[in-house]
Amino acid sequence: MTARNHMQRKQHPTDAGSRPESPPALGTDEQIWEEIHERIMGHPDIDVTQVEVVVEEGDVTLTGRVARREDKWLAEETARSVPGVRDVRNRLKIARL
């Protein structure tokens, strides 16, 4: 068996082609937190110097301050894109100048 065949998802005969495969969920809240933190901190368009991420049973809460409204929504979408995230509560505030 080649590595490629080993990596393919096994399909039940009734679901062949019925829906796209989603990425596997991360196992623990700590793994989810690490992935969100890495993605948000590494995102070139988000200023996250005052953002806190909390993960409880796959539910994510974002708190703190960001510079722009766009940063708030980008942080939420970035967190939401992590496998294993069930819900995102975006409590980020826009910093007043």
Backbone as CSV, one residue per row, in Angstrom:
resi,resn,N_x,N_y,N_z,CA_x,CA_y,CA_z,C_x,C_y,C_z
1,MET,0.854,-1.175,0.000,0.000,0.000,0.000,0.899,1.237,0.000
2,THR,0.623,2.159,-0.881,1.413,3.389,-0.920,0.941,4.349,0.155
3,ALA,1.780,5.334,0.468,1.405,6.336,1.458,0.157,7.082,1.017
4,ARG,0.037,7.335,-0.278,-1.132,8.054,-0.780,-2.408,7.272,-0.508
5,ASN,-2.398,5.977,-0.789,-3.581,5.164,-0.529,-3.881,5.083,0.954
6,HIS,-2.865,5.064,1.759,-3.045,4.989,3.202,-3.732,6.243,3.738
7,MET,-3.499,7.404,3.104,-4.031,8.673,3.582,-5.458,8.931,3.108
8,GLN,-5.945,8.164,2.152,-7.271,8.431,1.620,-8.349,7.995,2.597
9,ARG,-9.446,8.775,2.611,-10.592,8.461,3.463,-11.340,7.281,2.864
10,LYS,-11.693,6.326,3.696,-12.488,5.204,3.237,-13.934,5.661,3.156
11,GLN,-14.590,5.378,2.032,-15.967,5.796,1.838,-16.900,4.609,1.947
12,HIS,-18.025,4.881,2.550,-19.105,3.914,2.556,-19.732,3.963,1.167
13,PRO,-20.161,2.842,0.620,-20.699,2.847,-0.750,-21.830,3.847,-0.965
14,THR,-22.620,4.148,0.062,-23.749,5.060,-0.121,-23.358,6.521,-0.050
15,ASP,-22.140,6.846,0.424,-21.797,8.264,0.531,-20.756,8.711,-0.481
16,ALA,-20.406,7.879,-1.421,-19.388,8.241,-2.406,-19.817,9.489,-3.162
17,GLY,-19.020,10.540,-3.047,-19.279,11.781,-3.757,-20.397,12.623,-3.186
18,SER,-20.945,12.262,-2.043,-22.094,13.001,-1.526,-21.712,14.290,-0.813
19,ARG,-20.512,14.366,-0.231,-20.111,15.597,0.462,-18.594,15.648,0.525
20,PRO,-18.046,16.857,0.575,-16.593,16.974,0.662,-16.098,16.549,2.040
21,GLU,-14.896,16.044,2.054,-14.291,15.621,3.310,-13.840,16.845,4.092
22,SER,-14.171,16.899,5.382,-13.713,18.012,6.207,-12.435,17.590,6.923
23,PRO,-11.609,18.573,7.315,-10.373,18.212,8.005,-10.673,17.570,9.345
24,PRO,-9.799,16.704,9.829,-10.054,16.052,11.105,-10.028,17.067,12.243
25,ALA,-10.889,16.866,13.226,-10.941,17.758,14.380,-9.716,17.522,15.261
26,LEU,-9.264,18.598,15.883,-8.167,18.471,16.841,-8.724,17.856,18.111
27,GLY,-7.898,17.146,18.854,-8.380,16.345,19.961,-8.725,17.066,21.247
28,THR,-7.910,17.992,21.677,-8.133,18.586,22.989,-8.266,20.094,22.883
29,ASP,-8.820,20.690,23.945,-8.921,22.143,24.004,-7.549,22.795,23.892
30,GLU,-6.546,22.173,24.489,-5.189,22.727,24.415,-4.679,22.730,22.972
31,GLN,-4.944,21.656,22.233,-4.524,21.603,20.823,-5.268,22.654,20.004
32,ILE,-6.554,22.813,20.266,-7.336,23.828,19.562,-6.789,25.211,19.887
33,TRP,-6.524,25.482,21.178,-5.977,26.776,21.586,-4.657,27.055,20.875
34,GLU,-3.770,26.065,20.854,-2.465,26.244,20.209,-2.617,26.571,18.725
35,GLU,-3.526,25.884,18.048,-3.729,26.118,16.621,-4.325,27.507,16.373
36,ILE,-5.316,27.893,17.167,-5.897,29.232,17.019,-4.839,30.292,17.287
37,HIS,-4.105,30.132,18.369,-3.070,31.102,18.732,-2.044,31.235,17.609
38,GLU,-1.605,30.113,17.071,-0.616,30.132,15.994,-1.168,30.834,14.754
39,ARG,-2.415,30.530,14.392,-3.004,31.134,13.190,-3.257,32.630,13.364
40,ILE,-3.768,33.024,14.528,-4.051,34.444,14.749,-2.756,35.240,14.861
41,MET,-1.807,34.744,15.629,-0.542,35.458,15.798,0.221,35.548,14.477
42,GLY,0.072,34.556,13.622,0.785,34.539,12.362,0.056,35.237,11.224
43,HIS,-1.162,35.691,11.481,-1.946,36.332,10.422,-1.396,37.730,10.158
44,PRO,-1.019,38.019,8.916,-0.381,39.305,8.621,-1.318,40.507,8.735
45,ASP,-2.628,40.285,8.731,-3.571,41.400,8.730,-4.251,41.650,10.072
46,ILE,-3.867,40.911,11.112,-4.525,41.081,12.408,-3.517,41.581,13.434
47,ASP,-3.853,42.691,14.091,-3.057,43.184,15.210,-3.685,42.608,16.477
48,VAL,-3.018,41.636,17.073,-3.614,40.888,18.185,-2.818,41.042,19.479
49,THR,-2.216,42.194,19.674,-1.371,42.375,20.847,-2.150,42.292,22.156
50,GLN,-3.469,42.513,22.118,-4.269,42.472,23.342,-5.453,41.513,23.224
51,VAL,-5.226,40.353,22.618,-6.286,39.372,22.430,-6.036,38.157,23.317
52,GLU,-7.083,37.713,23.992,-7.005,36.495,24.796,-7.944,35.458,24.185
53,VAL,-7.470,34.215,24.126,-8.244,33.109,23.573,-8.474,32.094,24.686
54,VAL,-9.741,31.726,24.889,-10.092,30.693,25.860,-10.885,29.623,25.117
55,VAL,-10.529,28.352,25.355,-11.230,27.230,24.725,-11.738,26.304,25.819
56,GLU,-13.044,26.033,25.787,-13.671,25.094,26.731,-14.580,24.160,25.949
57,GLU,-14.219,22.890,25.901,-14.984,21.861,25.207,-15.275,22.249,23.760
58,GLY,-14.278,22.851,23.111,-14.412,23.225,21.708,-15.061,24.569,21.462
59,ASP,-15.602,25.191,22.521,-16.188,26.524,22.397,-15.108,27.559,22.674
60,VAL,-14.953,28.517,21.768,-13.886,29.508,21.836,-14.471,30.858,22.229
61,THR,-13.782,31.545,23.146,-14.136,32.911,23.497,-12.936,33.792,23.231
62,LEU,-13.156,34.848,22.435,-12.125,35.834,22.150,-12.447,37.093,22.939
63,THR,-11.492,37.573,23.749,-11.677,38.800,24.515,-10.460,39.696,24.341
64,GLY,-10.624,40.950,24.709,-9.532,41.907,24.627,-9.858,43.022,23.661
65,ARG,-8.801,43.649,23.140,-8.964,44.797,22.241,-8.171,44.600,20.955
66,VAL,-8.759,45.086,19.870,-8.085,45.109,18.581,-8.188,46.532,18.031
67,ALA,-7.321,46.840,17.088,-7.264,48.200,16.560,-8.412,48.519,15.598
68,ARG,-8.826,47.532,14.827,-9.808,47.796,13.774,-10.932,46.773,13.793
69,ARG,-12.076,47.180,13.279,-13.219,46.263,13.162,-12.838,45.041,12.313
70,GLU,-12.026,45.269,11.278,-11.590,44.166,10.422,-10.796,43.131,11.210
71,ASP,-9.978,43.593,12.175,-9.212,42.668,13.015,-10.138,41.786,13.832
72,LYS,-11.222,42.376,14.327,-12.190,41.630,15.134,-12.785,40.479,14.325
73,TRP,-13.228,40.779,13.107,-13.873,39.747,12.297,-12.869,38.750,11.740
74,LEU,-11.667,39.214,11.392,-10.640,38.278,10.929,-10.241,37.298,12.034
75,ALA,-10.137,37.792,13.264,-9.801,36.906,14.391,-10.883,35.846,14.580
76,GLU,-12.136,36.259,14.480,-13.239,35.311,14.628,-13.222,34.265,13.521
77,GLU,-13.091,34.699,12.285,-13.074,33.756,11.167,-11.864,32.829,11.234
78,THR,-10.738,33.350,11.679,-9.544,32.523,11.823,-9.774,31.449,12.873
79,ALA,-10.347,31.825,14.016,-10.643,30.843,15.071,-11.661,29.821,14.585
80,ARG,-12.682,30.302,13.890,-13.745,29.420,13.416,-13.229,28.379,12.410
81,SER,-12.140,28.686,11.719,-11.607,27.789,10.689,-10.809,26.618,11.250
82,VAL,-10.554,26.615,12.549,-9.754,25.550,13.160,-10.625,24.310,13.383
83,PRO,-10.183,23.153,12.907,-10.946,21.925,13.129,-11.138,21.659,14.626
84,GLY,-12.346,21.272,14.999,-12.646,20.983,16.394,-13.352,22.123,17.095
85,VAL,-13.354,23.319,16.506,-14.050,24.461,17.104,-15.543,24.295,16.848
86,ARG,-16.312,24.311,17.934,-17.761,24.159,17.822,-18.456,25.502,17.667
87,ASP,-17.973,26.522,18.403,-18.604,27.835,18.376,-17.558,28.875,18.757
88,VAL,-17.760,30.111,18.299,-16.857,31.206,18.649,-17.684,32.358,19.202
89,ARG,-17.357,32.781,20.412,-17.953,33.974,21.006,-16.936,35.093,20.856
90,ASN,-17.271,36.071,20.053,-16.349,37.162,19.777,-16.704,38.345,20.679
91,ARG,-15.923,38.511,21.737,-16.138,39.612,22.680,-15.033,40.649,22.575
92,LEU,-14.396,40.682,21.424,-13.334,41.658,21.200,-13.933,43.047,21.079
93,LYS,-13.236,44.018,21.618,-13.641,45.419,21.540,-12.714,46.158,20.586
94,ILE,-13.262,47.172,19.939,-12.467,48.015,19.061,-11.855,49.114,19.925
95,ALA,-10.528,49.239,19.881,-9.841,50.248,20.686,-10.217,51.632,20.200
96,ARG,-10.509,52.503,21.132,-10.843,53.890,20.799,-9.554,54.686,20.694
97,LEU,-9.485,55.547,19.704,-8.291,56.383,19.530,-8.445,57.700,20.239
